[in-house]
Amino acid sequence: MDSLSYKTVSANKATVNKQWILIDAENEVLGRLSSKVAKILRGKNKPEYTPHVDCGDNVIIINAEKVKLTGNKLLDKQYVRHTGYPGGQRFTSPQELLAKHPTRIIEKAVHGMIPKTRLGSALERNLFVYAGTSHPHEAQKPTLVKLNTIK
């Protein structure tokens, strides 16, 4: 056997083929949606996946306000933040967050599934979430992807 015929190909910034993907979040379960989006952002659905390179696609999510949460999570789950002052812990339920900022619920879920590194910050900049059906990325010609086709 020729040992030179088996070479490991490592992707880099110049060789990565990034695409634009459009996902409709209407009637999708939040956790299943965000785990698949995190996989696409990271590039794990591609054969040339390289852990230390941004080889994922740009993802556009529309209809963020129509995402579903199973069980009683809409009322029981709580997002915690801190103002920085003593006693400044603030709690928000997903119901309140969907009413005020419907895009943040998906952004928070995807953020929890991406590495907390400089690469993770770069990957999060490839995610675009919109509450309605319109988005300003028509010039990129995104391809509509059904979530059940993503493994």
Buried (B, 14 or more C-beta within 10 A) or exposed (E): EEEEEEEEEEBEEEEBEEBBBBBBBEEBBBBEBBBBBBBBBBBEBBEEBBEEBBBBBBBBBBBBBBBBBEEEBBEEBEBEEEEEEEEEEEEBBBEBBBEEBBBBBBBBBBBEBBEEEEBBEEBBEBBBBBBEEEBEEEEBEBEEBEBEEBE
